[in-house]
């Protein structure tokens, strides 16, 4: 459920059920996606991973302040900051 994902994020933890098996194949051939993922994690994302078959990457943040920190670190990249509804 959504609460199973949101509750760990509120504590700054990574929800264990999140994974994308395509990352092993796609990230090595799309280094920019690996860089985006790394920068999100280094700038406060509790989790970051590729979306679907990639190479789009998303990050989950426990707070809007952490999200905004990553947005600044990723300046120059097409970004779409979102909040849950």
C-alpha positions in Angstrom: 0.0 0.0 0.0 1.0 3.6 -0.3 1.4 3.8 3.5 4.0 1.0 3.3 6.1 3.3 1.1 5.4 6.7 2.8 5.9 5.6 6.4 9.6 4.6 6.0 10.2 7.7 3.9 9.0 9.9 6.8 11.7 8.3 8.9 14.3 8.8 6.2 14.4 5.1 5.4 14.2 3.4 2.0 11.1 1.3 1.5 12.6 -2.2 0.9 9.9 -3.2 -1.6 11.2 -0.7 -4.2 13.4 -2.1 -7.0 13.7 -2.0 -10.7 15.3 -5.1 -12.3 15.9 -3.2 -15.6 18.6 -1.0 -13.8 21.2 -3.7 -14.2 20.9 -3.6 -17.9 20.1 0.0 -18.6 22.2 2.1 -16.2 25.6 0.8 -17.6 24.6 2.0 -21.1 23.0 5.3 -19.9 25.7 6.8 -17.6 23.7 10.1 -17.3 20.9 8.2 -15.6 23.4 6.7 -13.1 24.7 10.2 -12.4 21.2 11.6 -11.8 20.4 8.7 -9.5 23.7 9.2 -7.5 23.1 13.0 -7.2 19.6 12.4 -5.9 20.8 10.0 -3.3 23.7 12.3 -2.3 21.3 15.2 -1.9 18.7 13.7 0.3 16.7 11.2 -1.6 15.6 8.3 0.6 15.4 6.2 -2.6 16.1 6.8 -6.3 15.6 4.5 -9.2 14.9 4.2 -12.8 11.3 4.5 -13.9 10.1 1.5 -16.0 12.6 0.5 -18.6 14.3 3.9 -18.3 16.3 5.9 -18.6 14.1 8.3 -16.6 15.0 8.4 -12.9 12.9 9.5 -10.0 13.7 10.2 -6.3 11.6 9.9 -3.2 12.2 12.5 -0.5 11.0 12.6 3.1 10.6 16.4 2.9 10.3 19.2 0.4 13.5 20.7 1.7 15.4 17.6 0.8 13.7 17.5 -2.6 14.6 21.2 -3.2 18.3 20.4 -2.3 18.4 17.8 -5.1 16.7 20.1 -7.5 19.5 22.6 -7.0 22.2 19.9 -7.4 20.5 18.8 -10.7 20.3 22.2 -12.2 20.3 22.1 -16.0 18.5 18.7 -16.2 14.8 18.5 -17.0 13.1 18.1 -13.7 9.5 17.7 -12.5 9.4 18.2 -8.7 6.2 16.6 -7.4 4.3 16.0 -4.2 1.9 13.2 -3.3 -1.7 14.0 -3.5 
